[in-house]
Amino acid sequence: MAKIRGNSVLPARREAVTLHTADGLELVGELALPPEDDPVATMVCLHPLPTHGGMMDSQIFRKAAFRLPALADIAVLRFNTRGTTSLQGTSEGEFDNAVSERYDVAAAIEYAEFHDLPAIWIVGWSFGTDLTLMYGHDPAVRGAILLSPPLRFSTPEHLAVWAESGKPLKILVPEHDDYLQPPEAQERFAAVPHAELVAVDGAKHLWVGDAERVLDEVVAALNPAVELPLPGEWDGPMEIADTSAYNNRSTWRTGEPDAS
């Protein structure tokens, strides 16, 4: 048995994918499927603010792709929104302050639906939570999980859509978040009576040191049959990713911390 560390890569069927937007852009992405079985559910990842370090390899989503296909039979689809760069490459287009990104979200949902990926959930983090609330309410989407929502671009009208739909909405709010802490989050999300708000003691916006808690909460929603907490050891083949390229992307900048 080997300990699962931050850069441990468990077995999966991984392939680079290209998402095509309705306004003619190509977006860089990756799909990770369970190594042998069909997936039980699908996690579509919407990353943090790209102008401040957010990308498809931001640490929570990177670890989800590394672990969840093998540990929880979850398909993980992650991609760079327009103008965003990661080691996988740069998506076409330019950052558009959550306006044209609506086409990026639609392209990801369309890809998952076209490829018959089951039980599609959107998991947004920071800026990605705004995209989720604004554009993720699609007939093909079963529910959504929000990590560290700042509620910067989304409006009460977007919350109303989720409230009316009754679709599951799970919200993880760090105790020490820089933008929206649990007491205010309770007030803001009261507009969605069925939403499940989870206040995470001691956590911060970037979830550094709390990735395992986040992944457990994701799995609890997407595949409740999996025993939690997820195991911390793995008895089988395991690779080690070189994550040194992200070490210089963990500093704070004006407006929003990066989330690499």
Residue, then its C-alpha position, 0 to 999 in steps of 0.5 A: m500500500a502506498k500513501i496517496r499524496g498531492n501529486s499521486v496519479l491513480p489509474a484512469r483512461r485519460e485523453a486530451v479533448t477539444l471543446h468547440t464553442a458556439d462562437g467558433l473557439e477551440l478550448v483545451g481540455e482533458l477527460a479522465l474516466p474510470p480505468e475499467d468500469d463505466p462512470v457512475a457520474t460526471m464532474v464538469c470543472l469550472h476553474p477559478l479566475p484565469t487572470h489570477g492563476g485559475m486554470m484546469d490544473s488548479q489544485i482541487f481539479r487536478k487532484a480530482a482528475f488524479r483520484l476520483p476516476a479510480l476511487a469513486d468511478i467518477a468521470v472528470l472533465r476539466f478544461n481551460t476557459r477562453g484565453t486560459t493557459s495550463l501545461q496542457g495548452t492555451s484555449e483560444g479567445e480572450f477572458d471576457n469577464a464572465v460574458s462570452e464564457r457562457y459559450d465555454v460552459a455550454a460547450a463543456i455540457e454539450y461535450a459531456e452530453f454528446h459523449d453519453l457521460p452520465a449524471i452530469w454535475i458542474v463543480g465550480w470554484s471561485f470564478g467558476t461558481d459564478l459561471t455555474l450559477m449564471y450558465g450551468h442551469d441546463p436540462a442536461v445538468r443534474g446538480a451543482i457544487l460551488l467551492s468558495p463562491p464570491l458571488r461577484f458576477s452572478t446576481p439574485e436573478h441567477l439564484a432564483v433560477w436555481a431556486e425554482s428548478g429544485k436541482p441540487l445545489k451544494i455550497l462549500v464555504p471556507e470559514h476564513d474565505d476572503y470574499l464570502q464567509p459562512p454567515e453572509a453566505q447563509e444570508r445570500f443563499a437563503a434565496v435557494p431554500h433547498a441548497e445545502l451549505v457546508a461551512v468548513d472550519g479552518a479552511k481558506h479560499l484556496w483550500v490548501g490543506d483541505a483538498e481531501r475534505v472537498l473531494d469527499e464532499v464532491v463524491a458524497a453528492l455525485n456517488p453516495a454509494v462510495e464509502l467516505p472518507l476516501p482512502g489515503e492509500w492505494d494498493g496498485p499502480m500509481e504514478i507521480a506527477d511533476t507539479s513543480a510548474y505550479n509552485n510559482r502560481s500560489t501567491w496572492r494578487t490584487g482582486e482574487p488569489d490564484a488557485s493553482 
